């Protein structure tokens, strides 16, 4: 009795979206660790175990890949902003929520800060080519400006506070202890990555921002 020849195995259809996401995941790690100039496509290929041709199939070169990595990073920050539970009734509580969620994102996504660092070395030349990133940042800008204005209208925030200066201060207070945690931990003889330190830092940043915003000339106080 002759055996019936088995049918050739069918190739599994490629999941394009999953492949793109996998490439972006490992590309993000490579760019964060080595910067834009130091990152290599070959290293990304080795990390995510795909062919170089597949990367060039989805992305038009290293710069296009980096821009999409940055878009994904800003997109993750926008998702965090969507978690904000701002009531609109208490600007002080809303500001604390906004500050702590922003700082928590920096804590949870240290690679984002590394990506920002390398892009600043290039004077934002790559993200300027993205049409998506400004739109991704707008919700945070709008939320911050609205909370600040409500606090001014209620007389609990100082009238001369500017939302741009405020955001720069929030970013600095919330990210510096992460980007410099190793040198600071050494010279200060503390572990800035310890859970209790991180928890305390979250509250400290919120306290610093609210203390600045409190209008001491007003009869009302922030608590």
C-alpha positions as CSV (number, residue, x, y, z in Angstrom):
1,X,0.0,0.0,0.0
2,X,1.5,3.2,-1.1
3,X,1.5,6.2,1.3
4,X,-0.2,9.3,0.3
5,X,2.4,12.1,0.1
6,X,1.8,14.7,2.8
7,X,0.8,18.2,1.7
8,X,3.5,20.8,2.0
9,X,3.3,22.8,5.2
10,X,1.6,26.1,4.7
11,X,3.6,29.2,5.6
12,X,2.2,31.0,8.5
13,X,0.9,34.4,7.3
14,X,2.9,37.2,8.6
15,X,1.3,39.5,11.1
16,X,2.5,42.9,9.9
17,X,1.3,44.8,12.9
18,X,2.9,42.4,15.4
19,X,6.2,42.5,13.4
20,X,6.2,46.3,13.3
21,X,5.5,46.5,17.1
22,X,8.3,44.0,17.8
23,X,10.8,46.0,15.7
24,X,9.8,49.2,17.4
25,X,10.1,47.7,20.8
26,X,13.7,46.6,20.3
27,X,14.6,49.7,18.3
28,X,13.4,51.8,21.2
29,X,15.8,49.9,23.5
30,X,18.7,50.3,21.1
31,X,18.2,54.0,20.5
32,X,17.7,54.6,24.2
33,X,20.9,52.7,25.1
34,X,23.2,54.0,22.4
35,X,21.6,57.2,21.2
36,X,20.7,58.0,17.6
37,X,24.2,58.1,16.3
38,X,25.4,55.0,18.1
39,X,22.3,52.8,17.3
40,X,22.8,50.2,14.5
41,X,20.2,48.5,12.4
42,X,22.3,45.3,12.6
43,X,22.0,45.4,16.4
44,X,18.2,45.9,16.2
45,X,18.1,42.9,13.8
46,X,20.0,40.8,16.3
47,X,17.8,41.9,19.2
48,X,14.4,41.2,17.6
49,X,15.6,38.3,15.4
50,X,14.1,39.5,12.1
51,X,15.8,40.0,8.8
52,X,17.2,43.3,7.9
53,X,15.1,43.3,4.7
54,X,12.0,43.1,6.9
55,X,13.0,46.3,8.8
56,X,13.6,48.1,5.5
57,X,10.3,46.8,4.3
58,X,8.4,48.5,7.1
59,X,10.7,51.6,7.6
60,X,12.5,53.8,5.1
61,X,15.8,53.7,6.9
62,X,17.2,54.4,10.3
63,X,15.8,58.0,10.6
64,X,12.2,56.9,9.7
65,X,12.5,54.1,12.3
66,X,13.7,56.5,15.0
67,X,10.9,59.0,14.2
68,X,8.3,56.3,14.7
69,X,10.0,55.2,17.9
70,X,9.6,58.8,19.1
71,X,6.0,58.9,18.0
72,X,5.3,55.7,19.9
73,X,7.0,57.1,23.0
74,X,4.9,60.3,22.9
75,X,1.9,58.2,22.3
76,X,2.5,56.3,25.5
77,X,2.7,59.6,27.4
78,X,-0.7,60.6,25.8
79,X,-2.2,57.3,27.0
80,X,-1.0,58.2,30.6
81,X,-2.6,61.6,30.2
82,X,-5.9,59.8,29.3
83,X,-5.8,58.3,32.8
84,X,-6.0,61.7,34.5
85,X,-9.1,61.9,36.7
86,X,-9.5,65.7,36.7
87,X,-12.8,66.8,38.2
88,X,-12.5,70.5,37.2
89,X,-13.9,71.4,40.7
90,X,-10.7,71.5,42.7
91,X,-7.7,72.9,40.7
92,X,-5.3,72.1,43.6
93,X,-6.3,68.4,43.6
94,X,-6.3,68.4,39.8
95,X,-2.8,69.9,39.7
96,X,-1.5,67.3,42.1
97,X,-3.0,64.6,40.0
98,X,-1.4,66.0,36.8
99,X,2.0,66.4,38.4
100,X,2.1,63.0,39.9
101,X,0.9,61.2,36.8
102,X,3.5,63.0,34.7
103,X,6.2,62.1,37.2
104,X,5.0,58.6,37.4
105,X,5.3,58.2,33.6
106,X,8.9,59.3,33.8
107,X,9.5,56.7,36.5
108,X,7.8,54.0,34.6
109,X,9.4,54.9,31.2
110,X,13.0,55.8,31.8
111,X,13.8,55.0,28.2
112,X,11.6,57.9,27.2
113,X,14.0,60.3,29.0
114,X,17.0,58.7,27.2
115,X,15.3,59.1,23.9
116,X,14.6,62.7,24.7
117,X,18.2,63.2,25.6
118,X,19.5,61.9,22.3
119,X,17.0,63.9,20.3
120,X,18.0,67.1,22.2
121,X,21.6,66.4,21.1
122,X,20.2,66.7,17.5
123,X,18.2,69.8,18.4
124,X,14.9,68.0,17.7
125,X,15.8,67.7,14.0
126,X,14.0,64.3,13.8
127,X,10.8,64.9,15.6
128,X,10.3,68.1,13.6
129,X,9.6,65.8,10.7
130,X,6.7,64.2,12.5
131,X,3.2,65.5,12.1
132,X,1.8,63.3,14.9
133,X,4.0,64.3,17.9
134,X,2.6,67.9,18.3
135,X,-0.9,66.6,18.3
136,X,0.0,64.0,20.9
137,X,1.4,66.6,23.2
138,X,-1.6,69.0,22.9
139,X,-3.9,67.2,25.4
140,X,-1.3,67.6,28.2
141,X,-0.7,71.3,27.3
142,X,-4.5,71.9,27.2
143,X,-5.1,70.1,30.6
144,X,-2.2,72.0,32.3
145,X,-3.3,75.4,30.9
146,X,-7.0,74.8,31.9
147,X,-6.2,73.6,35.5
148,X,-3.9,76.6,35.9
149,X,-6.5,79.0,34.7
150,X,-9.2,77.6,37.0
151,X,-6.9,78.0,39.9
152,X,-6.3,81.6,39.0
153,X,-10.0,82.2,38.5
154,X,-10.7,80.8,42.0
155,X,-7.9,82.8,43.5
156,X,-5.9,79.9,44.8
157,X,-3.1,80.0,42.2
158,X,-0.8,83.0,41.6
159,X,-1.8,85.2,38.7
160,X,1.7,85.5,37.2
161,X,2.1,81.7,36.7
162,X,2.8,80.7,33.1
163,X,1.9,77.3,31.9
164,X,5.1,77.0,29.8
165,X,7.4,77.7,32.7
166,X,5.3,75.5,34.9
167,X,5.6,72.5,32.6
168,X,9.3,73.0,32.3
169,X,9.6,73.0,36.1
170,X,7.4,69.9,36.4
171,X,9.5,68.0,33.8
172,X,12.7,69.0,35.5
173,X,11.5,68.1,39.0
174,X,10.0,64.9,37.8
175,X,12.9,63.6,35.6
176,X,16.2,64.9,36.9
177,X,16.3,62.4,39.8
178,X,15.9,59.6,37.2
179,X,18.3,60.7,34.5
180,X,21.0,61.4,37.2
181,X,20.1,58.8,39.7
182,X,23.4,56.9,39.5
183,X,25.7,59.9,40.0
184,X,23.4,61.5,42.6
185,X,23.0,58.2,44.5
186,X,26.8,57.9,44.7
187,X,27.6,61.5,45.7
188,X,24.6,61.8,48.1
189,X,25.2,58.3,49.5
190,X,21.5,57.3,49.0
191,X,19.6,55.0,46.8
192,X,17.4,57.2,44.7
193,X,15.8,54.1,43.1
194,X,14.6,52.7,46.4
195,X,10.8,52.3,46.5
196,X,10.4,54.6,49.5
197,X,12.6,57.3,47.8
198,X,10.6,57.1,44.6
199,X,7.3,57.3,46.5
200,X,8.6,60.3,48.5
201,X,9.8,62.0,45.4
202,X,6.3,61.8,43.8
203,X,4.8,63.6,46.8
204,X,7.7,66.1,46.9
205,X,7.4,67.1,43.3
206,X,3.6,67.7,43.7
207,X,4.3,69.7,47.0
208,X,6.9,71.9,45.3
209,X,4.6,72.7,42.4
210,X,1.6,73.4,44.5
211,X,3.6,75.5,47.0
212,X,4.8,77.7,44.1
213,X,1.3,78.1,42.7
214,X,-0.3,79.0,46.0
215,X,-1.1,82.6,45.9
216,X,0.2,83.7,49.4
217,X,-1.5,87.1,48.9
218,X,-4.9,85.4,48.8
219,X,-7.1,84.6,51.8
220,X,-7.5,81.1,50.4
221,X,-4.8,78.4,50.9
222,X,-3.9,75.2,49.1
223,X,-3.8,72.0,51.1
